[in-house]
């Protein structure tokens, strides 16, 4: 039965090769006087930021750069960025980067218009006022933070990742230009691409899935299956990068409007505890979590297998479900996603991490009802199975 839906995505979306060259037009339409450009030092050092500031300089747009964002942005990053925003009397934000600069920018924008401390906004819809205008220039095909109402900030004091779901944080303009993603390192491309795949799969099977989110998520899965391995092997392949750009973008539109599941709940803990990149954390957990989930929605996993290019025509529903899980495991292996046992993960932390994951805002969207003990078991299976593989390989 159809139900009412409130659907969020940015008012303006610039997608495709050369999209970044159009940002000046949109900034001028918004009448902004000075922008805080939120990014990180790596993107600045490799020249990606310069490709954006060249456009600003040509258009005579004023800006000040804040490049202190960490890979897992912290409350300190947010407070420092807000201070710069206020000191230079900015009235808009231009975020340049993957999920970390995008998330930090959202937090800065929300704090400026709402006040207080960012820890006050953890959870769903805690702010009262819309953020300052954000022009979000994405540089990785993965997190899709540039188009979502979600952002994640690490609380250093509690050593947890705060998941914040807030329509007031939504960017005004989202920019996805695959030319900014060319020649990124293979490891980064693999991790962010698997992050996009996790978004698409979790959106497709989540309790909150609906007609539009399903359509977007399945197309994203198909595009990733067609292009991710090529993008990793050949970082200069614009066609593969373009497909991944679209996949990440539409997967973001999907999950932002229907929710995620416990891959993200569990991955958030690996990020806050061990500072693992979010895409890597998702990628190494994805096959194990979905093996757990797939028993309650085998029909959807049959569709996932087909979207990933698997021929399931002669298979039973149970065999097709297993084929989807096999495809996920093989993709992670082909992309050389690090093993959980090769990370700083400590099995002695499992009980605490599982408790934290259970209370994560993403857990409620999981298609299969889950307990703390279930989450503990998934962590153990991922760690122990991977550890055995590592030992055998050695």
C-alpha positions, 0 to 999 in steps of 0.5 A: 500500500502506498504511503506518504513520502517526504523526499529530500535532495539538493535544489540544484544538482550539477552532474557530469564532466566539467560540472565544476566549471558551472559553480560560479553561476550558482554561487552568484545566483545565491548572492553570496559575498564570501565563502568558507572553503572547507577541505583537507590538506591532501586535496589542497596539496594534490591540486584538486582544490586549485581546480575549484579556486581557479573557477572562483578566481575567474568569477571574482568570488571571495573565499577563505580556505579551511583545510584542517578536516581529518579523514574522520572529521571531529568536533574540534574540526567543526569548532575550528571551522566555525571560528574561521567562518565567523572571523572572516564574516562568511555567509556561505560554505563551499565544501570540496572533497569526499565525505569528510569535508562534506560532513564537516561543512554541514556541521559548521553550517548547522552550528552557525545558524543554530548555535550550541555544540555539535553533540547536541544534534546527534540523532534525527532532526534536532536543529531548528534552522536551515544551514547557511547555503552550502555548495558541495563539490564532491571529489570521490565516488563513494560517500554521497554526503553532498546529496544527503541529509546525513552527516557523521562527526567523531566525538573525541571525548566519547570516542564514538561517531555521531550520526546526525540525520537532519534535513536542515543540513542538506546542501543547496547545490551538489556538484559531481564532476568525474574529472575531479576523480580521475587518477585517484589512488586505486585503494581509495577508489576501491574503498569509496566505490565499495562504500557506494555499493554498501549505500545502494544495497542497504538502501535497497533492502532497508525497512524504509525502502519504497518504489523510488529508492528501489529504482535508484538503488538497483541502478546504482548497484548495476553501474557499480558492477559494470565500472568499479573494477575498471575504475580501480585498474585504470584511474584515467578511464573517464567512462568508468569514473562517470558511471561511478559518479552517477552510481554514488550520486543516485545511491546517495539520493536513495539512502538519504530518503529511506535509511541504511542498516547495520553495515553502517552501524558496525562500520561507524564503530570501526571508524571511531575506535580505530580511525579506519576509513569509512569505505574500508570499514563498510567494505570488509563488513558488507558480505558478512552482514548481508549473509545475515540479512539475506535470509529475510529478503532473498528475492531482493538478493536475487535482484542484487545478483542480477544487477551485479551481472550474475546469471541466476536464471536456472538457480533456485531462490536460495541459490540466487541469494547465495550467488549475491553474497558470493559476488560481494565477497569476490568483488572485495577480494578482486579490489584488494579490500584489506582484511579485518585481521590486518587492521588495528581491530581488537577482538577484545573490544567486540562487546563494547563495539556491538553495544554501541552499534546496536544504539546507532541510528542506522540499526533501526533500518536493518531488514532483519531484526538484530540483537547485540549478540547478533552484532557480536557474532558478525564481528567475530565471524568477520574477524575469525574468518579473515584471520584464518585466511590471513594465516593460510596465505602466510 
